[in-house]
Amino acid sequence: MSRMRDNVNLGPRGFRELMKAGFISIPGVFDGISAILAERAGFKAGYLSGSAVAGVMGLPDLSVTTLTEVAFEVQKITSITPIPIIVDADTGFGETMNVSRTVRLLERSGAAGMHLEDQVLPKRCGHLNGKKIVEPDEMIKKIISATQSRKDPDFVIIARTDARSVNGIDDAIERANSYIEAGADVIFSEALESHDEFRKFAKSVKAPLLANMTEFGKSPLISTEDLEKMGYSMAIFPLTAFRATLKTMETVYGKLFREGTQTGLMDMLMTRSDFYSNIGYQQYENDEREILDRS
């Protein structure tokens, strides 16, 4: 049987099972092959960042991508890997009615869950200055819309607040607790700025908590072991592999252009056999041969 038929995506129920089992470490994936490699490394779930979706297209993370573009990327990933995928849904791609459509489309695309944020549209990267946030009541309406619109009760609704960088951590805590009361399954406080803030937030918000361990941002890089001790349930690493891929491509293209040959790059390249192994090339050939033998 082929990889695509064997590896049915575990989806919302699979992610709920992971939540029950303990801390979840969730790397960013940005296409089918990155999800396969994350799975083979041992990860049990993946995260599709809005910044990665835009970045692959050569665009900034400024709400310039559309819901249908994001959903298409989700479908491509979930069709090829069994690991549940959590999706960055920005502000829900609009107002309350748009949130409802976002939930339903991402569900149909195979996502295990999504997060909404309380920024003003168009949003900005959570670790840049100049963010603006909506009033809590507006975000609460979006959370209610999201929870009521999901067809699968296991589909995970994560509420993200960007209040720390705008109004301070106390407002972020207050908003987080109101978002839980509105029905959010998980809370994600963006851009906390110290170990003490991560601890304070975890002590003040009694709910499953997601930590964002992105590089070059406002938050310190904290190990998953320490985050779990603080009281966090999961951590995402949204762009780590993507940034490494970009750096490698920059090096490879530059050297290839300057030298006109790849001979000095061979130790940086995945071999043909390893690539074929990762994508299940032989299994596809076996499937084709089996079908032809029957005809």
Steps between C-alpha positions, in 0.01 A plus 500: 500500500623851422602766752192707411263211573683373809557833669147618569530825691404455865335842508314652797447178692866412466604838636257471792660166585842664497373771734388234746832316477723790608711786368500542121800636311376635167743602223403729217440326168442683175434235236458126456867403508572708812210326676636160398844588636351632826304178539809289430695698760245386757261793531135411557343825373584791271425871483433704186595862559336783310845649464621178337206493257575858399876448508492205260316732259763773551254720690505667845284388793261796470165335426570495128429127462142377477300233679478286188878516452558388859238225476662372180837473674337319793339249265828431324670428833224296666464283189857378534567465875317336790608755759229748607555855374420818695444802276565870549171664402614856580194707595260252340530671160239759591221553748274257685329364188838450332624305803216253455601435139866477600428226751294296256745532214802409713310205643425374149866549410601254771632733772492377860444850632578867452583812694336838485663820620362821644688737272338759278487401132738531321713332764875521550757242601452440871862586580510834318402839638196694385233239573145601580248281677122484498279539805459175696129474414580489129742211547253320725239514222751346261577218745130427545455503122793261460383250762143501374602464135720193530339180379743281692492574875862382521619778265725709726438874536806683631458862608810715460538835672752762391417724794837463676677726250219756494351525850727282713487151645214565743267583213622190315412289805158661536423448134621140509266413785205662321587308182494172691160590641382568143588143403861497374672164548855633527656840574799643315654821637730651239831674563547453875837653577663305785503173688318676784222611266456146371476376859257774603276434204492126568414554866223747416325318214362157584466347158711310246769747394702531180843667496650645183875433482576701189850627433613865481191623684408650835476170690796312649566155359386258770536123480193282479605337828496836679175608335332183617625562855354852483158358413486524120332226299665552162758706313525597136820565304335678207784589266810318624520251212379760250771747601763225483375407152523861383853537637607179327344605169670839522836330550443244225379748238787738573767233481346341191489836322857590594660163426279365224498150649345321795808291578577708811143462625458124499531459876208744542264304276257222587581204277261380235446173688424677828256734327325210329484315831337797672229541238435126465603487136544122493159444654334705227679287239392182678138619501515576131652159423232326706225680309657422163542134593127477568401644164 
